Amino acid sequence: MQMTSSAIERAKKIKLVIFDVDGTLTDGGIYYSAEGELFKAFNCRDGLGITISHNAGLKTAIITGRTSEITLRRARELGISAVKQGQMDKRDAYRELKAEFNLTDEQIAYVGDDLIDLPVFVQVGFAAAVGNADFEVKKRAHFIAENFGGQGACREVLEFILKVQDKWSEVIKNYERK
């Protein structure tokens, strides 16, 4: 993983993590049949990371350029608090989430992979890029995951935040008790 010198201090303040979907929570593939979108490949480790984060007190949300029932279904399964779809310009959705959760930019993280994410990426307190993100996104990131989008990158980001916030050891203890 790569991070800026301020990544630890920035991650300590995070209360909400916003995810892009295609290329971030998924591998970026969009699979169509004659009837439309057929499926998206989500990563189970990312899903467990989101669940763990909720249990540790973080909130999560999605802002995505595409509209997909599959995305809504996955968000419901994981208990993601808010989903903003069809957002080709993600700034309005970001402002809505910031107001809805009553947070400042410094309290929000964003995980993304491509140019469409940059308008939000440069506003948040903690910007994280997946391992296979576009060069321009990586250049502006406070944290770059080693894993690729849809292959555990989001889990890696969440674990980093929880470790920096001294919440990870409690997560492990809870699993050891089960």
C-alpha positions, 0 to 999 in steps of 0.5 A: 500500500502507498500513502501520503505522510498525512494519511494516518492523521486524515484516516483518524477523522473518518466517520463516513466512507463513500464508494464508487461501484464499477471498478472499485467495488467491482472489477469494472466489468459490465456484463450484458445480455439481450435483456440488459445488465446481467451481473456484476462481480462483487468481492466477499472480502470487501463485503465483510469489510463493510459489515465490520466497519458498520459494527465498528461505528463507520457509516458507508454510502455509494455514489455511482455514475450508473444505475443498477438494480444489482447495486441496490441489492448488494447495498441492501445486503450489506446495510450501506446507509445511502446509495446515489445512482446515475450520478455522472457529476458526483458533486451534488450527491456528495453534498447531499450525503455530507448534509444528510450525515451532518459531516465535514469534508475532513470526516469523509473518505472516498474510494474510487478508480477513475476520472469521474471520481476526481470532483469528489476525490479532491474534496474529501478528507481521505481519498483512497484509490484502488490498486488499478486506478487511473494514474490521475486518481492515484496522483491525488490519493492519500492512500493507494490500495495494493489490491485492485477494484473488485478484488479486496481493495475496499477491504484494504482501505477499511482495514487501514482506517479501522487500524488507525482509529484503534478499532481493529484489535476489537474486531479481531477479538470479536471474531476470536470469541465466536 
